[in-house]
């Protein structure tokens, strides 16, 4: 009888033991926060003690790279472990991210995220905060790109990002872009009408007054519709969801970070007896900037510093909750940012609203080091040694493979995975990164290549083209708000612009055949690497095409009717 009972219970017992040995995963991702903003990376004036304690109790990576310098493609690469060009989340045009909640593009359904694999392994999974990888495809409620379809059981946050348009009085990124695009065709239409009237009166060309009248009406309607759209964009684009329901439209920033922190802690408490994956995807410090009253005006770096310090507080609250639940020794923690700080950002008053990339050149939207060198902090007491620093080359794509290997799952065999398992490096079992090459894309265009030769201290970086900074001599593209990836906004280099990052991390002095004796050999190896890599990139539907980016009224998510301007507040009067 005892043997029968044991045989019955054994699978349950071993299953329970296996569950306990698998770690929980907590990922913190800041938005547009530079590596130079974090204390453990050298900042002496921004207070980030809670982020710093992850580094003090774990591993700090000094050469951690985002797979893309913009939000949407970087996050796609992070979740899939693949260069975003492989999934089609890389634009062929000038716009490299989703701008409207009513766009039809998004992370393709066939892409495998590590959150989906964790869910299949029995993990409870949650995304708190920013998604920015699409929502609907064909109707306003098909939710084909919603986080639920990518392995997240629970979602509390924003489908889009926190654009300036989301907070009254902070300006508008969308309106300036739309005005640039609509001003030219509207001007042509006005000029055409004036020309027709002039020619009509001169007797050189006869046109009916009906044509002129309808032309004027079309111009007026275009301008009116544009103004109505821009004025109501806050309601249309900026909403808060719980799972698949909109609960606040537009969202309120009042205590928003505290609400998200509470949601994160509540999720962990609900799942403390089973393995869980929590992705805390902060909307700080993307503009429009905000901070709660407890933090506003308290930092030495204006509203930007206030936002970062509040995010650090949130990290501390979640770390404390993990410790109180007794889960510290069984929780794998990763802290990062989606890309470098947005150096061009400023308030209407002129106050700097972008962060610091430290010694690194450029910022968000560029593949200069300031745009893609990001924080990489890991903690897992008893498994990852505390107080360790590594200068080895790593990528945010590596998290996919690392997590999958840790839970004993298998990597997808039907696709190329570009990330590598970080655990041997984090634990000190190997001294050299598995990355020999990293390929840096500016939208869908191969922009630069990083090469770390085996058994060499040099890390070569070759640019095929570079953005044209404006004004000349500055550190950003202040005329276009973000740097572009296409002519006439770039300068092409043949031979490529070459740097040795081990000696020149600030990318100040390009090497030449006169200053680097192996210049041509290095370029030849890099060209061969590009050729080999390019052969592995298959053509896929572009998720950031014009058709997938434009606002489509029939896809507009609303918690009320469009006639009521999509307004609701189910968050207890926080709007």
Backbone torsions as a table, in degrees:
resi	resn	phi	psi	omega
1	UNK	NA	-42.3	-179.7
2	UNK	-64.2	-38.4	180.0
3	UNK	-65.7	-39.2	178.0
4	UNK	-63.9	-44.3	179.9
5	UNK	-63.1	-42.1	179.5
6	UNK	-63.2	-42.0	179.2
7	UNK	-63.3	-33.9	179.2
8	UNK	-71.9	-39.8	-174.7
9	UNK	-84.9	-22.4	-173.0
10	UNK	-56.3	-46.9	179.4
11	UNK	-60.2	-37.6	-179.6
12	UNK	-67.8	-41.8	-178.6
13	UNK	-65.0	-48.0	-179.0
14	UNK	-66.1	-34.7	177.3
15	UNK	-64.6	-41.9	179.1
16	UNK	-64.9	-40.7	179.5
17	UNK	-65.2	-40.1	179.2
18	UNK	-62.7	-40.0	179.1
19	UNK	-61.4	-40.7	-177.6
20	UNK	-69.2	-28.4	-177.5
21	UNK	-80.5	-19.9	179.2
22	UNK	-79.8	133.9	-175.4
23	UNK	-75.3	155.7	163.6
24	UNK	-78.1	158.1	178.4
25	UNK	-125.8	127.8	173.9
26	UNK	-126.6	120.2	-179.6
27	UNK	-114.1	126.5	173.2
28	UNK	-107.7	123.5	176.2
29	UNK	-127.3	114.4	173.8
30	UNK	-81.2	164.2	-175.7
31	UNK	-115.6	118.6	177.4
32	UNK	62.1	27.7	177.3
33	UNK	-99.3	128.8	-175.3
34	UNK	-82.6	158.3	178.5
35	UNK	-63.0	-26.4	179.1
36	UNK	-78.5	-1.3	179.6
37	UNK	-91.1	-9.0	-171.6
38	UNK	-102.2	135.0	-175.7
39	UNK	-56.4	-45.1	-176.4
40	UNK	-69.9	-10.6	175.0
41	UNK	-102.5	12.6	171.1
42	UNK	115.3	-7.3	179.7
43	UNK	-72.9	129.1	-177.0
44	UNK	-105.5	-6.4	-173.4
45	UNK	-119.1	-16.7	173.0
46	UNK	-96.4	130.4	-174.8
47	UNK	-91.0	111.3	178.4
48	UNK	-130.8	56.0	-174.6
49	UNK	-64.6	-31.6	-177.3
50	UNK	-76.3	-38.3	173.8
51	UNK	-65.0	-41.3	-178.5
52	UNK	-62.7	-31.4	-178.4
53	UNK	-71.9	-21.8	171.8
54	UNK	-63.9	-42.7	178.9
55	UNK	-67.9	-42.5	-177.9
56	UNK	-63.5	-33.7	-178.0
57	UNK	-98.1	7.9	-176.9
58	UNK	-151.2	-137.1	-175.3
59	UNK	-116.8	136.2	174.1
60	UNK	-111.5	124.3	176.8
61	UNK	-97.3	125.3	-178.8
62	UNK	-91.5	-15.7	-177.9
63	UNK	-125.3	58.4	-177.9
64	UNK	-101.1	128.8	-167.8
65	UNK	-121.7	134.3	171.1
66	UNK	-77.6	142.1	-178.2
67	UNK	-72.7	-11.7	177.7
68	UNK	-156.2	151.9	-177.3
69	UNK	-92.6	14.5	177.6
70	UNK	-131.8	156.2	-170.3
71	UNK	-56.8	-58.1	-172.0
72	UNK	-60.8	-54.0	-179.9
73	UNK	-66.4	-34.0	179.4
74	UNK	-64.2	-41.8	-179.3
75	UNK	-70.8	-34.8	176.0
76	UNK	-63.1	-43.4	179.9
77	UNK	-65.7	-41.0	179.2
78	UNK	-59.6	-45.5	-176.0
79	UNK	-75.9	-27.6	-174.5
80	UNK	-105.3	-14.8	-176.6
81	UNK	71.2	21.5	-174.7
82	UNK	-132.8	146.8	173.1
83	UNK	-54.9	136.1	-175.4
84	UNK	-60.8	-24.3	178.4
85	UNK	-64.7	-24.5	179.5
86	UNK	-70.9	-28.7	-179.1
87	UNK	-98.8	-1.2	-178.6
88	UNK	82.9	6.8	178.3
89	UNK	-92.0	57.3	-179.4
90	UNK	-152.3	119.2	-169.9
91	UNK	-79.3	146.2	172.3
92	UNK	-93.5	-7.2	-179.1
93	UNK	-108.2	-154.5	-176.3
94	UNK	-89.1	-21.1	-178.8
95	UNK	-96.7	120.4	-173.4
96	UNK	-107.3	5.7	-179.9
97	UNK	-140.0	165.2	174.7
98	UNK	-75.9	132.9	-178.0
99	UNK	-109.3	-18.6	-175.6
100	UNK	-128.9	141.1	175.5
101	UNK	-67.5	-21.2	-179.5
102	UNK	-100.0	35.2	170.2
103	UNK	-91.1	160.9	-177.4
104	UNK	-101.4	-7.5	-179.9
105	UNK	-82.0	166.9	178.3
106	UNK	172.1	178.7	176.0
107	UNK	-62.1	123.0	-176.6
108	UNK	-57.4	143.7	-176.8
109	UNK	-62.6	-27.7	-177.9
110	UNK	-79.1	-7.9	177.1
111	UNK	-71.3	141.0	179.6
112	UNK	-101.3	118.8	175.9
113	UNK	-97.1	156.4	178.4
114	UNK	-70.8	-21.9	174.2
115	UNK	-66.4	-36.2	177.4
116	UNK	-67.0	-40.2	178.5
117	UNK	-67.6	-38.0	177.4
118	UNK	-64.0	-40.7	178.4
119	UNK	-61.6	-41.2	177.9
120	UNK	-64.3	-24.4	178.7
121	UNK	-88.0	7.3	176.3
122	UNK	94.4	8.7	178.6
123	UNK	-79.1	145.5	165.5
124	UNK	-85.8	136.8	-172.1
125	UNK	-130.6	143.9	-179.6
126	UNK	-146.8	143.8	170.6
127	UNK	-117.1	120.5	176.7
128	UNK	-115.1	115.5	177.5
129	UNK	119.3	-135.1	-169.3
130	UNK	-87.3	137.6	176.6
131	UNK	-105.8	-70.8	173.4
132	UNK	65.5	30.9	178.5
133	UNK	-129.1	29.8	173.4
134	UNK	100.0	169.8	178.8
135	UNK	-142.6	-67.3	-175.1
136	UNK	-112.3	162.1	178.2
137	UNK	-114.0	-56.1	-172.4
138	UNK	-121.7	-27.5	178.3
139	UNK	-134.0	166.1	-175.2
140	UNK	-72.3	-7.0	-178.7
141	UNK	-132.6	19.6	178.3
142	UNK	-80.4	-21.9	171.8
143	UNK	52.0	36.3	-174.7
144	UNK	-65.5	-25.7	-179.8
145	UNK	-109.0	15.8	-179.8
146	UNK	-68.5	148.3	179.4
147	UNK	-51.7	-28.5	178.7
148	UNK	-57.3	-28.9	-177.5
149	UNK	-84.1	-1.3	-177.9
150	UNK	-121.4	24.2	171.7
151	UNK	98.2	7.5	178.7
152	UNK	-98.7	115.0	177.7
153	UNK	-66.0	-38.1	-173.1
154	UNK	-129.2	137.1	178.9
155	UNK	-134.5	128.9	173.1
156	UNK	-138.3	107.8	-178.2
157	UNK	164.9	-153.9	-175.2
158	UNK	-112.2	133.4	174.2
159	UNK	-67.6	-38.7	-178.7
160	UNK	-95.1	-151.8	178.9
161	UNK	-124.6	170.0	-176.0
162	UNK	-87.9	77.9	178.4
163	UNK	-73.1	161.6	177.5
164	UNK	-54.9	-31.7	-178.6
165	UNK	-61.6	-17.7	-174.5
166	UNK	-78.3	-14.3	-179.7
167	UNK	-127.9	122.3	-177.8
168	UNK	-57.4	137.4	176.3
169	UNK	87.4	-0.2	-177.8
170	UNK	-100.7	5.7	-178.9
171	UNK	90.2	-169.5	-176.9
172	UNK	-151.2	123.3	172.8
173	UNK	-76.3	-41.6	-175.7
174	UNK	-65.1	-45.7	-174.9
175	UNK	-63.7	-40.0	179.6
176	UNK	-64.4	-40.2	178.4
177	UNK	-67.1	-44.6	-179.5
178	UNK	-66.0	-39.1	179.5
179	UNK	-63.8	-37.7	177.7
180	UNK	-62.6	-39.2	-176.6
181	UNK	-77.9	-33.1	-175.7
182	UNK	-91.7	-22.0	-176.0
183	UNK	-63.3	-43.4	-177.2
184	UNK	-64.3	-53.6	179.7
185	UNK	-63.5	-35.7	178.3
186	UNK	-66.0	-41.2	178.5
187	UNK	-62.3	-41.7	178.0
188	UNK	-60.9	-39.1	-179.3
189	UNK	-67.0	-42.0	178.4
190	UNK	-63.2	-45.8	179.7
191	UNK	-61.4	-39.6	178.9
192	UNK	-62.2	-44.2	179.6
193	UNK	-62.6	-44.2	179.8
194	UNK	-62.7	-41.9	179.7
195	UNK	-62.8	-43.9	179.6
196	UNK	-61.1	-43.6	179.8
197	UNK	-63.1	-43.8	-179.3
198	UNK	-61.9	-47.5	179.1
199	UNK	-63.4	-35.2	179.2
200	UNK	-62.9	-47.6	-178.9
201	UNK	-69.2	-28.8	179.6
202	UNK	-80.1	-8.4	179.3
203	UNK	78.4	11.3	-178.4
204	UNK	-88.8	-20.1	-178.3
205	UNK	-156.3	126.2	-177.6
206	UNK	-97.1	128.3	177.8
207	UNK	-138.1	142.0	-178.0
208	UNK	-74.4	150.4	176.9
209	UNK	-63.1	-25.6	178.4
210	UNK	-62.1	-42.2	179.1
211	UNK	-62.0	-45.6	179.6
212	UNK	-62.5	-43.6	-179.0
213	UNK	-61.0	-47.2	-179.8
214	UNK	-65.7	-34.0	176.5
215	UNK	-62.0	-44.1	178.6
216	UNK	-63.9	-42.0	179.2
217	UNK	-61.5	-41.6	-179.9
218	UNK	-61.9	-44.1	179.3
219	UNK	-61.6	-46.0	-178.9
220	UNK	-62.6	-43.6	-179.6
221	UNK	-64.3	-41.9	178.8
222	UNK	-60.0	-47.4	-179.1
223	UNK	-66.1	-40.0	-179.6
224	UNK	-66.1	-45.0	179.7
225	UNK	-63.0	-38.5	178.8
226	UNK	-63.3	-44.1	179.9
227	UNK	-65.8	-41.3	178.9
228	UNK	-62.6	-43.2	-179.7
229	UNK	-62.0	-47.5	-178.1
230	UNK	-63.9	-42.1	-177.1
231	UNK	-64.8	-33.9	-176.7
232	UNK	-98.1	7.6	-176.2
233	UNK	-63.5	-31.5	178.6
234	UNK	-57.8	-43.9	178.2
235	UNK	-69.6	-38.4	-174.2
236	UNK	-74.2	-34.6	-168.6
237	UNK	-105.8	-23.5	-166.1
238	UNK	-115.7	87.8	-178.0
239	UNK	-135.8	158.9	-178.3
240	UNK	-109.8	136.1	-178.9
241	UNK	-121.5	148.1	164.2
242	UNK	-117.7	115.9	-171.8
243	UNK	54.9	-118.4	-176.3
244	UNK	-104.2	10.6	-178.2
245	UNK	-110.5	133.1	173.4
246	UNK	-76.5	125.2	-176.6
247	UNK	-112.4	-12.9	177.7
248	UNK	-155.1	116.7	-176.8
249	UNK	-141.6	110.1	-1.9
250	UNK	-75.8	160.8	180.0
251	UNK	-74.5	154.1	176.2
252	UNK	-104.1	139.5	177.9
253	UNK	-85.6	-2.1	179.0
254	UNK	-60.7	112.8	178.6
255	UNK	56.5	26.3	-176.3
256	UNK	-64.2	-41.8	179.6
257	UNK	-64.2	-39.4	177.9
258	UNK	-64.6	-40.4	178.9
259	UNK	-63.0	-42.6	179.8
260	UNK	-67.7	-37.1	177.6
261	UNK	-62.8	-44.7	178.3
262	UNK	-62.0	-40.0	178.5
263	UNK	-61.7	-41.6	-179.7
264	UNK	-64.1	-45.2	-179.2
265	UNK	-66.7	-41.7	178.9
266	UNK	-62.0	-38.4	177.7
267	UNK	-62.0	-44.7	179.9
268	UNK	-64.0	-40.5	-179.9
269	UNK	-65.4	-34.8	178.0
270	UNK	-68.4	-22.6	-172.7
271	UNK	-122.7	23.1	-174.4
272	UNK	-68.2	-16.4	-179.7
273	UNK	-100.5	9.8	176.3
274	UNK	-144.1	158.4	-178.3
275	UNK	-67.0	142.5	-179.1
276	UNK	-139.9	157.4	172.6
277	UNK	-124.8	121.7	-179.9
278	UNK	-118.7	120.4	176.6
279	UNK	-107.6	106.2	178.5
280	UNK	-96.6	101.1	-173.5
281	UNK	-104.8	88.9	-174.2
282	UNK	-61.6	148.7	171.7
283	UNK	-94.8	-8.4	169.7
284	UNK	-80.1	144.3	4.9
285	UNK	-115.7	47.3	173.0
286	UNK	-70.1	139.3	177.0
287	UNK	-76.4	142.9	16.7
288	UNK	-81.1	133.7	-178.2
289	UNK	-75.1	149.4	174.9
290	UNK	-154.8	159.4	174.3
291	UNK	-154.4	148.8	179.9
292	UNK	-73.7	163.4	-177.6
293	UNK	-54.8	-31.8	-179.2
294	UNK	-67.3	-18.0	-176.3
295	UNK	-119.4	-18.5	-175.8
296	UNK	-65.3	128.6	178.9
297	UNK	78.5	10.2	-174.7
298	UNK	-99.1	-17.6	-177.0
299	UNK	-92.6	173.2	177.8
300	UNK	-93.6	7.8	-175.3
301	UNK	-130.1	38.3	175.2
302	UNK	63.4	-155.6	-176.0
303	UNK	-66.4	-32.1	177.0
304	UNK	-61.1	-49.3	179.1
305	UNK	-62.2	-37.4	177.5
306	UNK	-59.8	-43.9	-178.5
307	UNK	-64.4	-43.2	-179.6
308	UNK	-65.6	-41.9	-178.9
309	UNK	-68.4	-32.0	175.2
310	UNK	-69.4	-38.2	175.9
311	UNK	-62.7	-39.5	177.4
312	UNK	-62.4	-39.9	176.3
313	UNK	-58.7	-43.5	-179.6
314	UNK	-61.7	-43.5	176.5
315	UNK	-56.4	-43.4	180.0
316	UNK	-63.0	-40.4	179.0
317	UNK	-62.3	-41.3	-178.7
318	UNK	-71.6	-39.9	176.4
319	UNK	-62.1	-41.5	178.6
320	UNK	-63.7	-39.4	179.5
321	UNK	-64.9	-39.9	177.2
322	UNK	-59.5	-42.5	-179.1
323	UNK	-67.7	-42.7	-179.5
324	UNK	-63.8	-30.5	178.9
325	UNK	-82.3	-2.3	180.0
326	UNK	73.8	25.9	-174.9
327	UNK	-107.1	4.4	-173.3
328	UNK	-58.8	-43.2	-176.1
329	UNK	-77.4	-6.4	179.9
330	UNK	-123.2	29.4	-179.0
331	UNK	-130.1	121.6	176.5
332	UNK	-86.7	120.5	-176.1
333	UNK	-116.4	135.5	177.6
334	UNK	-131.7	130.7	177.7
335	UNK	-122.7	135.8	-179.7
336	UNK	-159.1	-174.2	170.3
337	UNK	-129.5	156.7	-176.2
338	UNK	-73.5	-26.7	173.5
339	UNK	-168.1	-172.6	-178.9
340	UNK	-72.4	173.9	-178.8
341	UNK	-68.9	150.8	-179.2
342	UNK	-89.0	94.7	-170.7
343	UNK	-70.2	-21.9	-177.6
344	UNK	-80.2	-12.4	-172.4
345	UNK	-68.3	135.0	176.2
346	UNK	-154.0	151.7	176.7
347	UNK	-77.4	168.0	177.9
348	UNK	-61.3	-25.4	179.7
349	UNK	-81.9	-6.8	-178.8
350	UNK	98.5	-7.4	179.6
351	UNK	-64.5	134.2	179.5
352	UNK	-65.8	124.7	-179.7
353	UNK	-115.0	10.0	175.1
354	UNK	-107.4	163.2	-175.1
355	UNK	-94.4	-159.7	-176.4
356	UNK	-117.5	135.1	174.0
357	UNK	-104.7	19.4	175.6
358	UNK	64.1	-130.6	-177.0
359	UNK	-80.6	-1.8	-169.7
360	UNK	-91.3	144.8	-175.8
361	UNK	-78.8	147.3	173.9
362	UNK	72.1	-167.5	-177.9
363	UNK	-162.9	-161.1	179.9
364	UNK	-43.0	139.8	179.6
365	UNK	84.5	-4.3	177.4
366	UNK	-120.3	158.0	175.1
367	UNK	-99.8	15.6	161.0
368	UNK	-62.6	159.0	-174.0
369	UNK	-57.1	-31.7	179.5
370	UNK	-64.9	-20.9	-179.8
371	UNK	-89.1	-21.4	-173.1
372	UNK	-131.5	-8.7	175.9
373	UNK	-80.6	113.9	-171.4
374	UNK	-124.5	161.0	174.4
375	UNK	-62.5	143.6	175.1
376	UNK	-141.6	96.5	-175.9
377	UNK	-119.4	136.1	-177.8
378	UNK	-132.4	142.2	177.5
379	UNK	-144.4	132.8	172.3
380	UNK	-160.2	90.0	-173.4
381	UNK	-54.1	134.1	178.8
382	UNK	85.2	-13.7	-179.5
383	UNK	-116.7	-45.8	176.4
384	UNK	-103.1	123.4	-176.5
385	UNK	-62.8	140.0	-178.0
386	UNK	-78.7	149.5	174.0
387	UNK	70.4	25.2	-177.5
388	UNK	-96.9	141.4	177.3
389	UNK	-125.0	134.7	178.7
390	UNK	-128.0	136.0	176.3
391	UNK	-101.3	10.1	-177.8
392	UNK	-74.5	152.8	-177.1
393	UNK	-72.6	121.3	178.0
394	UNK	-138.2	167.2	-176.7
395	UNK	-135.7	155.0	174.8
396	UNK	-68.6	-13.2	173.7
397	UNK	-71.0	-19.4	-176.9
398	UNK	-68.8	-20.0	-177.3
399	UNK	-63.3	-36.8	179.1
400	UNK	-55.0	-57.6	-176.2
401	UNK	-65.0	-39.2	-180.0
402	UNK	-59.9	-47.9	-178.6
403	UNK	-65.8	-44.9	-178.4
404	UNK	-60.9	-42.7	179.9
405	UNK	-67.3	-37.1	-177.8
406	UNK	-63.8	-34.1	-178.0
407	UNK	-93.2	3.2	177.0
408	UNK	77.3	16.9	177.4
409	UNK	-85.0	173.2	-178.9
410	UNK	-106.1	141.9	174.6
411	UNK	-69.0	144.4	176.6
412	UNK	-56.9	133.9	-177.1
413	UNK	-96.1	-5.3	-175.4
414	UNK	-100.6	12.6	-177.7
415	UNK	-154.6	162.0	176.9
416	UNK	-83.3	128.1	173.1
417	UNK	-107.4	123.1	-173.7
418	UNK	-90.8	-14.9	179.6
419	UNK	-83.7	157.7	178.0
420	UNK	-119.9	159.0	177.9
421	UNK	-70.5	121.8	-177.7
422	UNK	-86.6	-15.8	-171.8
423	UNK	-57.3	-45.0	178.0
424	UNK	-57.3	-37.5	178.2
425	UNK	-71.7	-43.8	-179.1
426	UNK	-64.6	-33.3	-178.9
427	UNK	-88.7	-2.6	179.0
428	UNK	79.0	13.7	179.7
429	UNK	-76.0	-26.1	172.7
430	UNK	-129.2	154.9	-177.1
431	UNK	-106.1	-15.1	-174.8
432	UNK	-119.0	136.5	178.0
433	UNK	-62.9	149.1	175.5
434	UNK	-76.7	-10.1	178.5
435	UNK	-82.5	116.3	170.2
436	UNK	-92.0	-39.4	178.1
437	UNK	-125.8	144.8	165.6
438	UNK	-127.7	138.4	-177.7
439	UNK	-110.1	128.3	-173.9
440	UNK	-109.2	119.2	-178.2
441	UNK	-103.3	138.6	168.6
442	UNK	-103.7	104.3	-165.4
443	UNK	54.4	-123.9	-177.1
444	UNK	-95.2	7.9	-173.2
445	UNK	-106.0	126.8	177.9
446	UNK	-64.5	119.1	-168.9
447	UNK	-106.6	-41.6	-175.7
448	UNK	-154.1	160.6	179.0
449	UNK	-132.7	135.4	178.3
450	UNK	-111.6	129.8	-177.4
451	UNK	-128.3	121.2	174.4
452	UNK	-112.2	94.9	-178.8
453	UNK	-60.7	144.0	176.7
454	UNK	-60.8	140.6	177.2
455	UNK	60.3	34.9	177.0
456	UNK	-138.6	146.3	176.8
457	UNK	-84.5	-16.2	-177.4
458	UNK	-73.8	142.9	170.7
459	UNK	-126.0	106.1	-176.5
460	UNK	-87.3	143.5	176.4
461	UNK	-136.7	121.4	-177.1
462	UNK	-115.8	126.9	178.0
463	UNK	-97.9	127.5	173.0
464	UNK	-81.2	-30.3	171.7
465	UNK	-154.6	160.0	179.8
466	UNK	-133.7	150.8	179.1
467	UNK	-71.5	148.7	176.0
468	UNK	-86.1	106.6	178.0
469	UNK	-68.4	143.4	178.0
470	UNK	-140.4	130.7	-1.2
471	UNK	-67.6	157.4	-178.3
472	UNK	-55.4	133.3	-178.8
473	UNK	93.0	-6.2	178.7
474	UNK	-84.2	-172.3	-178.1
475	UNK	-115.6	26.1	-178.7
476	UNK	-171.3	-178.8	-179.0
477	UNK	-108.1	79.2	-172.2
478	UNK	-77.2	-9.2	176.6
479	UNK	-84.7	-24.8	-177.1
480	UNK	-119.6	6.1	175.9
481	UNK	75.0	-41.7	168.2
482	UNK	-133.6	153.6	179.8
483	UNK	-73.7	143.1	-179.0
484	UNK	-94.3	166.7	-176.0
485	UNK	-113.0	5.5	-173.7
486	UNK	-130.1	159.7	176.4
487	UNK	-63.3	146.1	6.3
488	UNK	-93.9	22.3	-173.7
489	UNK	-92.2	2.4	-177.7
490	UNK	-132.2	161.5	173.8
491	UNK	-118.6	126.8	-179.0
492	UNK	-88.9	148.5	-175.2
493	UNK	-125.2	124.0	175.4
494	UNK	-141.1	104.6	7.4
495	UNK	-73.4	166.3	179.9
496	UNK	-58.7	153.7	175.9
497	UNK	-76.4	120.3	-170.4
498	UNK	-114.8	136.3	176.4
499	UNK	-131.9	152.5	168.9
500	UNK	-108.3	102.3	-174.3
501	UNK	-66.6	-21.7	178.5
502	UNK	-67.9	-24.6	179.4
503	UNK	-111.1	-23.9	-175.6
504	UNK	-135.8	67.0	-177.4
505	UNK	-64.3	-20.7	-179.8
506	UNK	-85.9	-0.6	176.9
507	UNK	52.9	52.1	-177.3
508	UNK	-95.5	-29.7	-171.1
509	UNK	-128.1	101.0	177.0
510	UNK	-62.9	142.9	178.3
511	UNK	-83.3	155.6	179.1
512	UNK	-134.0	168.6	175.4
513	UNK	-58.2	-23.9	179.8
514	UNK	-79.4	-32.6	-177.4
515	UNK	-97.0	-15.5	178.0
516	UNK	-132.0	106.5	-174.6
517	UNK	-60.6	-25.6	-179.0
518	UNK	-100.6	20.2	-175.0
519	UNK	-50.8	-54.4	-174.6
520	UNK	-67.1	-34.5	177.4
521	UNK	-65.4	-42.1	179.7
522	UNK	-63.1	-46.6	-179.9
523	UNK	-62.3	-38.5	179.4
524	UNK	-63.0	-43.7	178.1
525	UNK	-62.7	-41.6	-179.3
526	UNK	-66.7	-41.0	177.2
527	UNK	-61.2	-39.8	178.9
528	UNK	-66.5	-39.5	177.3
529	UNK	-62.7	-40.5	178.1
530	UNK	-62.6	-44.0	-179.9
531	UNK	-61.7	-44.2	-179.6
532	UNK	-65.8	-42.4	-179.4
533	UNK	-65.7	-44.5	-176.9
534	UNK	-59.0	-34.3	178.8
535	UNK	-63.9	-22.7	-177.7
536	UNK	-89.5	-7.8	-176.7
537	UNK	-94.3	111.7	-179.9
538	UNK	-91.5	151.0	178.3
539	UNK	-73.9	128.3	-179.9
540	UNK	-133.3	162.4	177.7
541	UNK	-57.4	136.0	-177.7
542	UNK	-84.6	115.1	-177.6
543	UNK	-76.5	-13.5	-179.2
544	UNK	-114.2	29.2	173.7
545	UNK	-69.6	166.2	179.8
546	UNK	-56.9	-42.9	-179.1
547	UNK	-64.8	-34.3	179.5
548	UNK	-82.9	-15.2	-178.0
549	UNK	-94.2	-31.8	-171.3
550	UNK	-65.5	155.3	177.7
551	UNK	-74.2	128.3	-179.6
552	UNK	-120.2	111.2	-173.9
553	UNK	-53.5	-35.6	-177.1
554	UNK	-73.3	-8.5	176.6
555	UNK	-102.7	-0.1	-173.1
556	UNK	-67.0	117.7	175.9
557	UNK	-72.1	130.9	179.8
558	UNK	-141.5	138.2	174.6
559	UNK	-89.6	-7.7	172.5
560	UNK	-137.9	-169.9	-179.5
561	UNK	-78.2	159.3	177.0
562	UNK	-61.1	-32.3	179.7
563	UNK	-66.4	-22.9	176.1
564	UNK	-95.1	13.8	176.4
565	UNK	59.6	31.9	172.6
566	UNK	51.5	56.1	-178.9
567	UNK	-116.1	135.4	169.4
568	UNK	-164.2	160.6	175.4
569	UNK	-146.5	102.9	176.8
570	UNK	-110.3	23.6	-179.2
571	UNK	-108.8	22.8	175.9
572	UNK	80.6	36.1	174.6
573	UNK	74.4	27.8	-178.6
574	UNK	-85.4	-7.9	-175.0
575	UNK	-72.9	NA	NA
